[in-house]
Amino acid sequence: MRIPFEPEYRRRYFQLLEEVFDSNFWSDGRMLQEFEAEFGAYAGVPARAVANGGTGLLAILDYLDVRDQDVVVPANTFWATAQAAKKAGAWVIYADCNREDLCLSLEDLKRKVTSRTKAVIVVHIGGHIAFQIEDIADFCRDRGIHLIEDCAHVHGGWWHGKTGGHYGFAGAYSFYATKTMPLGEGGMVVSRDAGFLEWLERYRNYGKEIVNGKVTYPLKSGFNYRMNEVTAALGIIQLKRLPLILAEKRALAAKYDRIFANRLKFPPGMISGYYKYIVFDYPQLKMQTGQVFGLGDLGPVIEGVEADVPNSYWIAAHHQCPPIYYGWEHAQKEVAELREVLLEDG
Ligand SMILES: Cc1ncc(COP(=O)(O)O)c(C=O)c1O
């Protein structure tokens, strides 16, 4: 049987751990620097690591100072997106998504934006880039509104040479255990704003600054959002494994494409990282596979507030996700089982 975490990469990870032990640097060391440099090179946008994806979003929102301002958040996302805005002191305004890509709808965004809107968060749901991202970015730029990208799902998602974090002021990736590039816990913030990245280095370390050996705390909002060396070392290895993981996911997706006619279809040039494979109206799959987000995950449902987001409710009721994890042997079994389920149900 094929082992999902290959022995060769385990060995390389253990070698890096030896280096960590030898250096006796457990935080803020070489692994962090290398992981940030390599992730930045991969994404094409400078990167700084943080403790997780949620705190990455919080850092961006705190820097932009959204307190008592409106932040538009898609209803169809994980609660972390809205919760980060709330923690930063913003008022969350829920916007709808498109049925075609499950991501923020430009048309509804235009309806929800007001003079109080300070920022908009777009979430690249499922592993592909939001189809309307360029128009959303143009709209936000014209209105003087900050665009933030929630990139928790988008490892390996590319469109016309750009991945998540290219379009807005900053983007936040998650390396949570279930993500396409898992570290157990971890996050990465990407941004071309050098001043923000410098600020983030202090913010993630309780606002601490050391100049000529003198310690000061110029930032009052900072907290501990650091990534340790052991996690950063795993990040270096997982980034090297990412092409392998993506290749298997894409091969499985190509097989699913032949099974599922009613599926999320991509525009020309879109490359998905397939965090999820999304199909519509295959209720027979619901119990055994899962969804990106179900009704109970949607922000307005969690908060118990009214929101005019009909497509988000439709998607929660109508989409399913056949499994698409890494591990070829396992994947073959999933395809065979799904064929059987679908054949049984006609
Ligand atoms: C869309 C989205 N945003 C943010 C997060 C938060 O990431 P983390 O769990 O690393 O804080 C997640 C998932 O965990 C997510 O799915």
Ligand as a Chemical Component Dictionary entry (heavy atoms), coordinates in Angstrom:
data_LIG
# 
_chem_comp.id                   LIG 
_chem_comp.type                 NON-POLYMER 
_chem_comp.pdbx_formal_charge   0 
_chem_comp.three_letter_code    LIG 
# 
loop_
_chem_comp_atom.comp_id 
_chem_comp_atom.atom_id 
_chem_comp_atom.alt_atom_id 
_chem_comp_atom.type_symbol 
_chem_comp_atom.charge 
_chem_comp_atom.model_Cartn_x 
_chem_comp_atom.model_Cartn_y 
_chem_comp_atom.model_Cartn_z 
_chem_comp_atom.pdbx_ordinal 
LIG C1 C1 C 0 -12.544 29.730 4.707  1  
LIG C2 C2 C 0 -11.720 29.601 5.945  2  
LIG N1 N1 N 0 -11.190 30.697 6.509  3  
LIG C3 C3 C 0 -10.425 30.637 7.608  4  
LIG C4 C4 C 0 -10.164 29.436 8.213  5  
LIG C5 C5 C 0 -9.389  29.445 9.474  6  
LIG O1 O1 O 0 -8.164  28.812 9.407  7  
LIG P1 P1 P 0 -7.499  28.242 10.751 8  
LIG O2 O2 O 0 -8.271  27.062 11.194 9  
LIG O3 O3 O 0 -6.095  27.930 10.348 10 
LIG O4 O4 O 0 -7.547  29.357 11.768 11 
LIG C6 C6 C 0 -10.698 28.235 7.662  12 
LIG C7 C7 C 0 -10.496 26.886 8.185  13 
LIG O5 O5 O 0 -10.075 26.468 9.144  14 
LIG C8 C8 C 0 -11.496 28.328 6.509  15 
LIG O6 O6 O 0 -12.043 27.235 5.955  16 
# 
loop_
_chem_comp_bond.comp_id 
_chem_comp_bond.atom_id_1 
_chem_comp_bond.atom_id_2 
_chem_comp_bond.value_order 
_chem_comp_bond.pdbx_ordinal 
LIG C1 C2 SING 1  
LIG C2 N1 SING 2  
LIG C2 C8 DOUB 3  
LIG N1 C3 DOUB 4  
LIG C3 C4 SING 5  
LIG C4 C5 SING 6  
LIG C4 C6 DOUB 7  
LIG C5 O1 SING 8  
LIG O1 P1 SING 9  
LIG P1 O2 DOUB 10 
LIG P1 O3 SING 11 
LIG P1 O4 SING 12 
LIG C6 C7 SING 13 
LIG C6 C8 SING 14 
LIG C7 O5 DOUB 15 
LIG C8 O6 SING 16 
# 
